[in-house]
Amino acid sequence: MSPAPVPGTPRLLRALNDRAALELLLTKGPLTRAQLGELTGLSKVTASQLVERLEERGLVTRVGELAGGRGPNAQMYAVVPATAYVVGVDVGPQHVVAATADITGTVAGRVEVAIGDADDPVRVVHAAVVQAAEAAGAPLDRVRRVVLGTPGLVDAATGEISFAWDLPKWHPGLLGALRADLDRPVVFENDVNLAAIAEQHTGAAVGVSDFVLVWAGRGVGLAVILGGRLHRGATGAAGEIGYLPVPGAPVPRDVSRRSKGSFQQLIGADAVRAVAREHGFKAASGAEAVRAAVAAGTRGGPVLDEIARRLALGVAAVGVVLDPTLVVLAGDIGQAGGAALAQRVQHEVAAISLVSPRVVSTEVASEPVLHGALLTGLDVVREEVFGSTVNGT
């Protein structure tokens, strides 16, 4: 490794310009040398030297020509997609879904692997990651990050899974085993946190610096974004809203015995189905029950009213502590309720608390956890690869 550039030196300035050019090529697509010069404020000569440096390092390549004006056509340049890859993995109780994205963010491979009760987590993840990389045509040694989204607690200090209700075989020590098996950087992240990252980048929370995402599905969870950053808490337990004590449900005294928390009992999928049944809506899942209530119009109103009342207890409790600008309802139940449920929750929260955040339904159409895992991996890998122009590697 060569020495890091000294602040204020021409070498540092070149490195910063290289980094800026790479970011522009990612966000604005193929560009000519002249366009890069205009966007960075560099002279034509300096922009040409910049492109030559990035070509020599294998980070950019010629992808076409731009016709127009006098003289020969201008060469177009883009970031080389195969510079690096990331693999995102969404871990559920019955299956894992893995996808590969190149450094430009293009998703080029996606696979699903079933999980049996007796299956070894290392074997399952290995199969998913390898198959996803192969589907994308990505050599495993170019996968710079594997991000696994899992339900439950991820210890903030160690990065290990410390508690996962639906994944009894996923336990402390698994992170090291996966890193040794794959010989790749591997990280765990809470699934609801990753859904919030997806919402922040491409969904309802784009441009919002302070918001919370409430996940309502088979389980109940919360992700907190403050000042544009994910807040995990001292132990990684920030957002375990299922254990929030609320009126209307018993409060367990020993959560180590895998008992359901108060808020989970009140608004989990089983509770939602029970509410729907009381009003004549029978469905195989909580999400199906909510969709049926929405589709029924006025007749389904009482179902949505009761679900909103229950959700509002948790949202209001979070609201008076964090005072977020926005609350996003996600998970299959939150998504199924759409605007009809979100508007009811907003109205109910304003009626029972001093805060009245805007409440909306998720705008990430599908696989938010997988999407968030890829985005999280890309952020780190781009910093590693593009940051090396500044750090002198």
NORWOVEN-V738559 format. One record per pair of residues at least 6 apart in sequence whose ideal C-beta (glycine too) atoms are under 7 Angstrom apart, sorted by the first residue. I is the first residue (numbers start at 1). J is the second residue. Records with the same first field share a line. If there is no record, write none. Layout:
I = J, J
This chain:
1 = 393
2 = 392
3 = 392
4 = 391, 392
5 = 11, 12, 15, 390, 392
6 = 12
15 = 389, 390
16 = 390
17 = 40, 42, 50
18 = 50, 53, 54, 389
19 = 386, 389, 390
20 = 40
21 = 36, 40, 50, 54
22 = 54, 59, 79, 386
24 = 31, 36, 39
25 = 31, 60, 77, 78, 79
26 = 79, 104
30 = 63, 64, 76, 77, 78
31 = 76, 77
32 = 66, 74, 75, 76
33 = 44, 47, 48, 51
34 = 44, 74
36 = 47, 50, 51
37 = 43, 44, 47
40 = 47
42 = 50
51 = 60, 77
54 = 60
55 = 61
58 = 80, 83
59 = 79, 80, 83
60 = 77, 78, 79, 80
61 = 77, 78, 80
62 = 75, 76, 77
63 = 76, 77, 78
64 = 76
65 = 73, 74, 75, 76
66 = 73, 74, 76
67 = 73
79 = 103, 104
81 = 102, 103, 104, 106
82 = 102, 142
83 = 103, 385
84 = 103, 142, 144, 381, 385
85 = 100, 101, 102, 133, 136, 138, 142, 143, 144
86 = 101, 143, 144, 145, 147, 374, 377, 378, 381
87 = 98, 100, 129, 132, 133, 143, 146
88 = 98, 99, 147, 370, 373, 374, 377
89 = 96, 98, 125, 128, 129, 146, 147, 148, 149, 373
90 = 96, 97, 149, 191, 367, 369, 370, 373
91 = 148, 149, 150, 167
93 = 166, 167
94 = 114, 115
95 = 112, 113, 114, 115
96 = 113, 115, 124, 125, 128
97 = 112, 367, 370
98 = 111, 128, 129, 132
99 = 107, 109, 110, 132, 370, 374
100 = 108, 109, 132, 133, 135, 136, 138
101 = 107, 108, 374, 378
102 = 108
103 = 381, 382, 385
105 = 378
107 = 374
108 = 136, 137
109 = 132, 133, 135, 136
110 = 132, 135
111 = 128, 131, 132, 135
113 = 124, 127, 128
115 = 124
121 = 169, 170, 174
122 = 177, 178, 181
125 = 148, 178
126 = 181, 182
129 = 146, 182
130 = 140
133 = 140, 143
143 = 184
144 = 185, 381, 384
145 = 185, 377, 380, 381
146 = 182, 184, 185, 186
147 = 187, 189, 373, 376, 377
148 = 186, 188, 373
149 = 189, 191, 194, 369, 372, 373
150 = 161, 164, 167, 170, 188, 191
151 = 164, 165, 166, 167, 191, 219
152 = 161, 163, 164, 165, 167
153 = 162, 163, 236, 237, 240
154 = 161, 188, 189, 190, 236
155 = 162, 235, 236
156 = 232, 233, 234, 235, 236
159 = 175, 187, 188
160 = 172, 175
161 = 170, 171, 172, 174, 188
162 = 172
164 = 170
165 = 219, 258
175 = 186, 188
178 = 186
179 = 186
189 = 373, 376
190 = 239
191 = 369
192 = 213, 215, 221, 222, 223, 239
193 = 223, 230, 239
194 = 369, 372, 373, 376
195 = 213, 215, 223, 330, 368, 369, 372
196 = 213, 223, 225, 230
197 = 230, 372, 375, 376
198 = 364, 368, 371, 372, 375
199 = 205, 213, 328, 330, 362, 364, 368
200 = 206, 225
201 = 375
202 = 364
203 = 362, 363, 364
204 = 328, 360, 362, 363
205 = 211, 326, 328
208 = 325, 326
209 = 227, 228
210 = 225, 226, 227, 324, 325
211 = 225, 324, 325, 326, 327, 328
212 = 222, 223, 224, 318, 322, 324, 327
213 = 222, 223, 328, 330
214 = 222, 311, 314, 315, 327, 329, 330, 334
215 = 221, 222, 330, 331, 334
216 = 267, 311, 329, 331, 333, 334
217 = 269, 331, 332, 333
218 = 269
219 = 242, 264, 268
220 = 241, 242, 263, 264, 267, 268
221 = 239, 241, 242
222 = 239, 241, 318
223 = 230, 239
224 = 231, 238, 239, 322
231 = 238
232 = 238
241 = 263, 314, 318
242 = 261, 263, 264
243 = 255, 261
244 = 261, 262, 263, 314, 317
245 = 251, 262
246 = 262, 263, 266, 313, 314
248 = 266
249 = 262, 265, 266
250 = 262, 265
251 = 262
252 = 259, 261
255 = 261
263 = 314
265 = 271
266 = 310
267 = 310, 311
269 = 285, 286, 333
272 = 286, 289, 290, 307, 333
273 = 283, 286, 289
275 = 303, 306, 307
276 = 283, 289, 293, 303
279 = 302, 303
281 = 289, 292, 293, 300, 303
283 = 289, 292
286 = 333
287 = 332, 333, 336
290 = 307, 333, 336, 337, 341
291 = 336
292 = 300
293 = 300, 303, 304
294 = 300, 304, 337, 338, 340
304 = 337, 340, 341, 344
305 = 344
307 = 341
308 = 341, 344, 345, 348
309 = 348
311 = 345
312 = 345, 348, 349, 352
315 = 327, 345, 349
316 = 349, 352, 353
319 = 349, 353, 355, 357
320 = 353, 354, 355
323 = 355
324 = 357
325 = 357, 358
326 = 357, 358, 360
327 = 357, 359
328 = 360, 362
329 = 337, 341, 342, 345, 359, 361, 362
330 = 362, 368
334 = 361, 362
335 = 361, 362
337 = 361
338 = 361
339 = 361
342 = 359, 360, 361
345 = 359
346 = 358, 359
349 = 356, 359
350 = 356
362 = 368
364 = 371
